[in-house]
Amino acid sequence: MRKTNCEVIRQELDELALGETISAAAAEHLRECVECREFNEKQTRLRQIVGGLGTVSAPPDFDFRLRARLANDANGAAFHFWPLARRSLAFVAVLLVFVIGAIVVRNVFKRPVQNNQLATDQHSTAPEPRAVPTVEQKEQPNPAPQIVVTSSDKPSQSIKGERPPRIKRPLVAEDFSNTRAEVINGREPSGAFEVLPLDSSLQSFKLSLDDGRGNARTIFVPTISFGSQRILQTANQYASKRDW
Amino acid sequence: MNTLTTINELGFAPALQQEMLEDTTSDHALLEATRTGDQDAFAELVSRYRNQITSYIYRMTNDYDGAVDLAQETFVRVYRAADRYQRSYAFSTYIYRIATNLAISELRKRKRRKLVSLTGFFQQNDGAEAKEFNPPDARPLQDTELVDTERRSAVQRAISTLPEKYRAPLILRDVDGRSYDEIARILETSEGTVKSRISRARGFLREKMRAYL
């Protein structure tokens, strides 16, 4: 009960302005309670010290500097919104960095998963020897050699973003470089190179350029092969260093 | 009336007397005049409040140069927003609210800078920043003036260690002597909250200033 009374009196003392008369009840209580009297003395002393800090004066050139500032502001009124614009630009830049970063991270984590998926699919669908119903293949003494590749990647059953543990699993690949592509139109070829007759436009392409300083540069564009055509040597292999 | 007597007694010229009487023009009227482009009215407003605002911001930030800059920024904002000023509350409340917001923003900026500053680890503190309160030397000093100076400095340092939500109401009440009602309007909070924050702030200060009480 007494404690509650002390709290009420202290609150009253706290809310009074310095020098303001305290109520009769509070005065009575202060006469009886030593703790509250001590509290009141300390509180009054503290408020006197804090109140004694006084006012700090502005510097003498305050008005002059203010006028200069206002004049500058009036001249640069067009730039009032520059801080806001700058903040917006910074926000957009940060957002862009995050988006680009997220895309890069996504691609980095996604690529091995896709490759692994392909490898797994290729492995699981078991590449059986492909039967090409052509005469040429029958004539070939050596069928396409099978190459066994050891992959260090793991099948893609991992959670996205998690790097899969390394499991060595053999992959089977088949070399089709010596075999001919399937004939799509159903017409049986009569000769070894009559599968897809090439016209002259499909021959390799050579172009010489002069850069105007007496340096001649030659560009070779080899014929593109789609499978049944014989693969030509890359012309660049025999070109001089100046040719590209 | 007393003012008139004083001016007459001083024997100023009639024009100057008129000029001095205009000091009694209300802040609202001065701001209205500023709105219409009267630069002198704005200058009068500045001269009325420059010391109060500078002092208040200085007590809040404990940095005089920064306080002067922020006080100027306060007046710049008043000038720019003169068209939007509403007479629903006193001009002093309005200008103190702007000053409080600027001071609190500055304190938060400093806190952020302090958080991100790595060079601070290798630099000596120049005393401009609010730092942990250091208890004073308890030995008595002979010179009274020195004691007062030391005490004021200790109070200022102790205030600068208070959390900003306690600092502003304490300064407005105990240093500037404003009423609870006005403080509540400046800080845009209830009177009860102001009273409780001031009480807590004094409690903190009592602990920190024990050696001086």
Boltz contact constraints between the chains, C-beta under 6 A:
constraints:
  - contact:
      token1: [A, 14]
      token2: [B, 199]
      max_distance: 6.0
  - contact:
      token1: [A, 15]
      token2: [B, 195]
      max_distance: 6.0
  - contact:
      token1: [A, 42]
      token2: [B, 213]
      max_distance: 6.0
  - contact:
      token1: [A, 45]
      token2: [B, 213]
      max_distance: 6.0
  - contact:
      token1: [A, 46]
      token2: [B, 205]
      max_distance: 6.0
  - contact:
      token1: [A, 46]
      token2: [B, 206]
      max_distance: 6.0
  - contact:
      token1: [A, 46]
      token2: [B, 213]
      max_distance: 6.0
  - contact:
      token1: [A, 47]
      token2: [B, 174]
      max_distance: 6.0
  - contact:
      token1: [A, 49]
      token2: [B, 155]
      max_distance: 6.0
  - contact:
      token1: [A, 50]
      token2: [B, 155]
      max_distance: 6.0
  - contact:
      token1: [A, 50]
      token2: [B, 174]
      max_distance: 6.0
  - contact:
      token1: [A, 51]
      token2: [B, 174]
      max_distance: 6.0
  - contact:
      token1: [A, 53]
      token2: [B, 175]
      max_distance: 6.0
  - contact:
      token1: [A, 55]
      token2: [B, 51]
      max_distance: 6.0
  - contact:
      token1: [A, 55]
      token2: [B, 55]
      max_distance: 6.0
  - contact:
      token1: [A, 56]
      token2: [B, 55]
      max_distance: 6.0
  - contact:
      token1: [A, 56]
      token2: [B, 58]
      max_distance: 6.0
  - contact:
      token1: [A, 57]
      token2: [B, 51]
      max_distance: 6.0
  - contact:
      token1: [A, 58]
      token2: [B, 50]
      max_distance: 6.0
  - contact:
      token1: [A, 58]
      token2: [B, 51]
      max_distance: 6.0
  - contact:
      token1: [A, 58]
      token2: [B, 54]
      max_distance: 6.0
  - contact:
      token1: [A, 62]
      token2: [B, 50]
      max_distance: 6.0
  - contact:
      token1: [A, 66]
      token2: [B, 72]
      max_distance: 6.0
  - contact:
      token1: [A, 66]
      token2: [B, 75]
      max_distance: 6.0
  - contact:
      token1: [A, 69]
      token2: [B, 72]
      max_distance: 6.0
  - contact:
      token1: [A, 69]
      token2: [B, 76]
      max_distance: 6.0
